[in-house]
Amino acid sequence: MIERIQLTLTPIDGSIYIERPLADEQQIETALEKARVAQMNWRKVSVAERAGICRGMLDWCLERADQLGLELTRQVGRPIAYSPFEIRRGFQERINYMCELAEGELADVEIEPKENFRRFIRREPVGTVLVLAPWNYPWLASVNAVVPALLAGNSVIIKIAPQTPLIAERYAEAFSAAGLPDGVFQFLHIDHDQVAEVIRDPRIAFVAFTGSVGGGHAVQRAAADRFIATGLELGGKDPAYVRADAQLEATIENLVDGAMFNSGQSCCAVERIYVDHSLFDRFVEGFAALTRQYVLGDPLDPRTTLGPMVRTDAADKVRAHINDAIAKGARALIDSGEFKADKPGTPYLAPQVLIDVDHDMLVMNEETFGPVVGIMPVRDDEEAISLMNDSRYGLTASIWTSDTEAALAIGDCIQSGTFYMNRCDYLDPALAWVGVKDSGRGCTLSKFGFDAFVRPKSFHLRLAL
């Protein structure tokens, strides 16, 4: 049999960074069977012991955050000034929070007393969970499923995007060092057709997918003949609304970061902004001025604040969205010539701010997933609400205001899984992370984040006949 190789090209210079053989049928079969057998014993381990091992995995990663950050920079192009903090901040915060919740949320639910009976509901693990994780935030997007699934007593097989294979391998090293029994956590480097076959295997009990809308449909098709659930965290076209009473300087600073961080390659990046007409000119001027301060260049240089996009085709898609908008009457406020590293035909792309935009433009209605944002003036709250909801996506939305009551009233009208006031592009592990419409279905994080990985089993005991 000819060995098939998966190549990972670094966006830094397009060279081959990693080569990995794709798993063959026997390796996939071995992993599935090991996961099934290992889970039967893992489910008997106390929740406290499971949490201890997950924290041990975290400690291993924290000790190596700089190394893992460097590997991440080489895999996806995020500036080295930022990449270690995916481990040190969000990854650490989410693991610690879910471990703290686990014993209480996974405990048996006792029912009110009834003479001669004991009744309770046990949250049983579903079995083996397949985690399909993306490249853009590979640690953060995967941990939302990996750790809660293990805490709940499941085994986990992770398949991570071909751009970031080292994350799956480092997870395995970290869990092994923490004492996780063999077979409870495994990774597979496999292609799309193999993923579909794994989903169809009866030993897979749940699929947690983070990725594109098209990928979500593919997962659903693969699972269609089985009675298993799928959690789908998909795309976004996340809006922000700047009211007339917003604190302008802080709002600009936060929204520029929310739109441009990680070169805009985030499902919850801010991609469209609606600004009260009375603030519009000042907002746009400040937003463009701050955007011009980014330093586009080699992500291994600590001075770089905007690295290359993950691939040239991803950058070309963003260029196409920008060109479509300009052809339809939009005005670009950033001269890409100010960014010497910007080069057509490469992943290096200058940030862009567009005005005179409307919802007939791709940049305002399709997920762009790059360092560009369109900004529109609005007359009032009603117009802002209408435009924010005019999207097939619904992951997050934000409002920038000094009026909490107005924010709550507007939030009730917005079709999104998360609604922020005076912040954006952040996951609080205490809150449920969900999407509506084409942004997906299911829930991770918070007390509800365990529900997908357990099934309720009722115990109805008559104590004496």
C-alpha positions in Angstrom: 0.0 0.0 0.0 1.3 3.5 -0.9 1.7 5.7 2.1 -0.3 9.0 1.7 1.3 12.1 3.2 -0.3 15.2 4.7 1.8 18.3 4.2 1.6 21.5 6.3 3.0 24.5 4.6 4.0 27.4 6.8 2.4 30.7 5.7 5.6 32.5 6.7 7.4 31.5 3.5 5.3 28.7 1.9 7.9 26.0 2.8 7.0 22.6 4.1 6.9 22.7 7.9 5.4 19.3 8.8 4.9 16.0 6.9 2.7 13.4 8.4 1.4 10.1 7.0 -2.4 9.7 6.9 -3.7 6.8 9.0 -4.6 3.7 7.1 -7.7 1.5 7.7 -6.1 -0.7 10.2 -4.8 2.3 12.3 -8.2 3.8 12.3 -9.8 0.5 13.4 -7.2 0.1 16.1 -7.9 3.7 17.4 -11.7 3.2 17.5 -11.4 -0.1 19.3 -8.9 1.2 21.8 -11.2 4.1 22.5 -14.2 1.8 23.1 -12.3 -0.4 25.5 -10.5 2.4 27.3 -13.8 4.3 27.9 -15.3 1.3 29.7 -12.7 1.7 32.5 -12.4 5.5 32.3 -16.1 6.0 33.1 -15.5 4.3 36.4 -12.8 6.8 37.4 -14.0 9.5 39.8 -14.8 13.0 38.4 -12.2 14.4 40.8 -9.5 12.1 39.4 -10.5 13.0 35.8 -10.2 16.7 36.7 -6.8 16.2 38.2 -5.5 14.6 35.0 -7.0 17.5 32.9 -5.3 20.0 35.1 -2.1 18.0 34.8 -2.4 18.2 31.0 -2.8 22.0 31.4 0.3 22.2 33.6 2.4 20.4 30.9 1.2 22.9 28.3 1.8 25.9 30.5 5.3 24.9 31.1 5.9 24.7 27.4 3.7 27.7 26.3 6.6 29.5 24.5 7.5 26.4 22.5 3.8 25.6 21.7 3.4 29.3 20.7 6.3 29.1 18.4 4.9 26.0 16.8 1.6 27.7 16.4 3.2 30.7 14.7 4.9 28.5 12.2 1.7 26.6 11.5 -0.8 29.5 11.1 1.2 32.7 10.9 0.0 34.4 14.1 2.6 36.8 15.4 4.9 35.3 18.1 4.1 38.3 20.3 0.6 36.8 20.7 0.6 33.0 20.0 1.8 31.7 23.5 -1.2 33.5 25.1 -3.7 31.1 23.5 -2.3 28.6 26.1 -1.7 31.0 29.0 -5.1 32.8 28.8 -8.1 31.2 27.2 -7.0 27.6 27.3 -6.0 27.8 30.9 -9.2 29.7 31.9 -11.5 27.3 30.2 -9.9 24.1 31.6 -9.8 25.5 35.2 -13.5 26.6 35.0 -14.8 23.4 33.6 -12.8 21.3 36.1 -14.3 23.4 38.9 -17.8 22.8 37.7 -17.5 19.1 36.9 -18.2 17.4 40.2 -21.4 19.4 40.8 -22.7 19.3 37.3 -22.0 15.6 36.7 -23.3 14.4 40.1 -26.5 12.3 40.3 -29.7 14.3 40.4 -31.7 13.1 43.4 -35.5 13.3 43.2 -37.7 14.3 46.1 -38.2 11.6 48.7 -41.0 9.1 48.2 -41.8 6.4 50.7 -40.3 3.0 49.9 -38.5 4.4 46.8 -35.2 5.9 45.8 -35.2 7.8 42.6 -32.4 9.6 40.9 -31.0 10.5 37.4 -27.5 9.7 36.5 -25.6 11.5 33.8 -23.9 8.7 31.9 -21.1 9.3 29.4 -22.2 8.8 25.8 -19.1 6.8 24.8 -16.4 7.9 22.3 -16.5 11.5 21.2 -15.0 12.5 17.9 -13.6 16.1 18.0 -13.1 17.8 14.7 -11.1 21.0 15.4 -10.0 23.9 13.2 -6.7 25.6 12.6 -7.4 29.2 13.5 -7.6 28.8 17.3 -6.7 25.1 17.5 -6.1 24.9 21.3 -9.2 27.1 22.2 -11.7 25.6 19.8 -10.7 22.0 20.6 -10.6 22.4 24.4 -14.3 23.4 24.5 -15.1 19.7 23.6 -12.0 17.7 24.6 -12.0 18.6 28.3 -15.7 18.5 29.1 -16.0 15.2 27.2 -13.2 13.6 29.2 -14.5 15.0 32.5 -17.9 13.4 31.7 -16.2 10.0 31.4 -15.9 9.7 27.6 -13.0 8.7 25.5 -11.9 11.2 22.8 -10.5 10.9 19.3 -9.4 14.2 17.8 -8.9 15.0 14.2 -7.4 18.5 13.8 -7.1 20.6 10.7 -4.1 19.6 8.4 -2.7 23.1 9.0 -2.1 22.4 12.7 -1.3 18.7 13.2 1.2 19.4 16.0 -1.6 20.5 18.4 -3.2 17.0 18.3 0.2 15.4 19.0 1.0 17.8 21.8 -2.3 17.1 23.4 -1.5 13.4 23.4 1.9 14.1 25.0 0.4 16.3 27.6 -2.3 13.8 28.6 0.2 11.0 28.7 2.5 13.0 31.0 -0.5 13.7 33.2 -1.3 10.0 33.6 -4.3 9.6 31.4 -4.9 5.9 30.7 -3.9 4.7 27.2 -6.6 4.9 24.6 -8.8 7.5 26.4 -7.4 10.3 24.3 -6.1 9.6 20.8 -5.5 11.6 17.6 -5.9 10.6 13.9 -4.4 12.4 10.9 -7.1 11.5 8.3 -8.7 13.1 5.2 -12.3 14.1 4.7 -13.5 10.8 3.3 -11.9 9.0 6.2 -13.6 11.4 8.6 -17.0 10.5 7.1 -16.3 6.8 7.6 -15.3 7.3 11.2 -18.5 9.3 11.8 -20.5 6.4 10.4 -18.8 3.9 12.7 -21.1 2.7 15.5 -18.4 3.2 18.1 -18.6 7.0 17.7 -21.3 8.4 20.0 -21.0 12.1 19.4 -19.3 14.5 16.9 -18.1 17.9 18.0 -17.2 20.0 14.9 -15.9 23.5 14.6 -15.4 24.9 11.1 -17.2 26.1 8.0 -20.9 25.9 7.2 -20.0 23.6 4.3 -18.0 21.4 6.7 -21.0 21.3 9.1 -23.3 20.1 6.3 -20.7 17.4 5.5 -20.7 16.2 9.1 -24.5 16.1 9.2 -24.6 14.1 5.9 -22.1 11.6 7.3 -24.2 11.1 10.5 -27.6 11.1 8.8 -28.0 7.3 8.9 -27.2 7.1 12.6 -29.1 8.3 15.7 -26.2 10.3 17.1 -26.0 14.0 17.9 -23.6 16.5 16.4 -22.4 19.8 17.9 -21.7 22.3 15.1 -19.9 25.6 15.7 -19.8 27.2 12.3 -19.2 30.6 10.7 -20.0 34.1 11.7 -20.5 37.6 10.3 -20.6 39.3 13.6 -21.9 42.8 13.9 -21.2 45.7 16.2 -23.5 48.7 16.9 -22.0 51.9 18.2 -24.6 54.1 19.8 -24.4 57.8 20.1 -23.6 57.5 23.9 -20.6 55.2 23.3 -17.2 56.0 24.9 -15.6 56.7 21.5 -11.9 56.2 22.1 -12.3 52.9 24.0 -14.9 51.6 21.6 -12.6 52.2 18.6 -9.7 50.5 20.3 -11.7 47.4 21.2 -13.4 47.1 17.8 -10.2 47.5 15.8 -8.7 44.6 17.9 -11.9 42.6 17.5 -11.8 43.0 13.7 -8.1 42.6 13.1 -6.7 40.2 15.7 -5.3 37.0 14.2 -5.7 38.7 10.8 -9.5 38.5 11.3 -9.4 34.7 11.2 -11.9 34.1 13.9 -15.5 32.9 13.8 -16.4 35.7 16.2 -14.3 38.4 14.7 -16.2 41.7 14.2 -16.9 41.9 10.4 -19.4 44.7 10.1 -20.0 47.8 12.2 -23.0 50.1 12.4 -22.4 53.5 13.9 -24.9 56.2 14.9 -24.8 58.9 12.2 -23.8 61.6 14.8 -20.5 59.7 15.6 -19.8 58.2 12.2 -17.2 60.6 10.8 -15.2 60.7 14.1 -15.5 56.9 14.5 -14.3 56.1 11.0 -11.4 58.6 11.2 -10.2 57.1 14.5 -10.8 53.5 13.4 -8.8 53.9 10.2 -6.0 55.8 12.0 -5.5 53.0 14.6 -5.7 50.3 11.9 -2.8 52.0 10.1 -0.6 51.4 13.1 -0.5 47.6 12.6 2.9 46.2 11.6 2.4 43.6 8.9 5.4 41.3 8.5 7.3 38.2 9.6 5.3 36.7 12.5 8.6 35.5 14.1 9.6 39.1 14.6 8.4 40.3 18.0 7.6 43.7 16.5 5.1 42.3 14.1 1.4 42.8 15.1 -0.3 41.4 12.0 1.0 38.2 10.4 0.2 36.5 7.1 -3.1 34.9 6.6 -3.0 31.1 6.8 -2.8 30.5 3.0 -2.7 32.5 -0.2 -6.1 31.3 -1.3 -7.6 32.6 2.0 -6.0 36.0 1.4 -7.2 35.9 -2.2 -10.8 35.4 -0.9 -10.5 38.5 1.2 -9.0 40.5 -1.7 -12.0 39.3 -3.8 -14.4 40.6 -1.1 -12.7 43.9 -1.0 -12.7 44.2 -4.8 -16.3 43.3 -5.0 -17.2 46.0 -2.5 -15.1 48.7 -4.3 -16.7 47.7 -7.7 -20.1 48.2 -6.1 -19.3 51.7 -4.8 -17.4 51.2 -1.5 -14.5 53.3 -0.6 -11.3 51.9 0.9 -9.7 54.0 3.6 -6.4 52.2 3.9 -3.7 52.4 1.2 -2.2 49.0 1.1 1.0 50.6 -0.1 1.6 51.8 3.4 2.2 48.2 4.3 5.4 47.1 2.5 4.9 43.4 3.3 1.5 43.4 1.5 2.1 41.4 -1.7 -0.6 40.0 -4.1 -0.2 36.3 -4.6 1.0 35.7 -1.1 -0.7 35.3 2.3 0.6 38.8 3.4 -2.4 41.1 3.3 -2.8 44.6 4.6 -5.8 45.4 6.8 -8.6 47.3 5.2 -11.5 49.5 6.3 -14.4 50.1 3.9 -17.2 52.7 4.0 -20.0 53.5 1.6 -20.9 49.8 2.0 -24.3 48.0 1.8 -25.6 44.5 2.2 -25.4 43.7 -1.5 -21.7 43.5 -1.0 -19.9 40.2 -0.1 -18.0 41.9 2.6 -21.2 42.7 4.4 -23.1 39.5 3.8 -20.6 36.6 3.5 -18.1 35.5 6.1 -14.8 37.2 5.0 -12.5 35.7 7.6 -9.8 38.3 7.1 -8.5 41.7 8.3 -11.2 43.8 6.7 -14.4 45.5 8.1 -17.2 47.4 6.5 -18.7 50.4 8.4 -22.2 51.9 7.9 -24.0 54.8 9.5 -27.4 54.2 11.0 -30.2 56.6 12.0 -31.4 54.9 15.2 -31.6 51.6 17.2 -34.4 50.3 15.0 -32.3 50.5 11.8 -29.3 49.1 13.6 -31.3 46.1 14.8 -32.6 45.4 11.4 -29.2 45.5 9.8 -27.6 43.4 12.5 -30.2 40.7 12.0 -29.9 40.9 8.2 -27.6 37.9 8.0 -27.7 34.1 7.7 -25.2 33.9 10.6 -25.8 34.5 14.3 -22.8 33.8 16.5 -22.1 37.0 18.4 -23.1 40.6 18.3 -22.0 43.6 20.4 -23.3 47.0 21.4 -21.3 49.9 22.5 -23.2 52.2 24.8 -23.4 53.8 28.3 -27.0 52.8 28.6 -27.4 49.3 30.1 -31.1 49.2 29.8 -31.0 50.1 26.2 -28.4 47.4 25.6 -30.6 44.8 27.2 -33.6 45.9 25.2 -31.7 45.7 22.0 -30.0 42.5 23.0 -33.5 40.8 23.3 -34.0 41.7 19.6 -30.7 40.5 18.2 -30.5 37.0 16.7 -27.2 35.7 18.1 -25.9 33.1 20.5 -24.0 35.7 22.5 -24.7 39.4 22.9 -22.0 41.7 24.3 -22.1 45.2 25.8 -18.8 47.1 25.5 -16.7 44.1 24.6 -16.4 41.6 21.7 -14.4 38.6 20.4 -14.2 36.8 23.8 -15.5 33.6 25.2 -16.4 33.6 28.9 -16.3 30.0 30.1 -19.1 30.6 32.5 -21.5 31.5 29.7 -22.9 29.1 27.1 -21.2 29.3 23.7 -23.9 28.8 21.0 -24.8 29.8 17.5 -28.1 30.4 15.7 -29.0 30.2 12.0 -26.0 29.1 9.9 -23.6 29.7 12.8 -24.5 26.2 14.0 -26.2 24.4 16.8 -25.3 22.9 20.2 -23.6 24.4 23.2 -20.1 24.3 24.7 -18.8 25.8 28.0 -20.7 26.9 31.0 -22.8 24.5 33.2 -24.6 23.5 30.0 -21.4 22.5 28.3 -21.5 19.0 29.7 -25.0 18.2 28.4 -23.9 17.1 24.9 -21.4 14.5 26.4 -23.8 12.7 28.7 -27.2 11.1 28.5 -29.6 11.0 31.5 -30.4 7.5 32.9 -33.2 7.1 35.4 -32.9 4.8 38.4 -36.3 3.9 39.9 -35.7 1.7 43.0 -38.5 0.1 45.1 -36.8 -0.6 48.4 -39.1 -3.4 49.5 -41.9 -5.5 47.9 
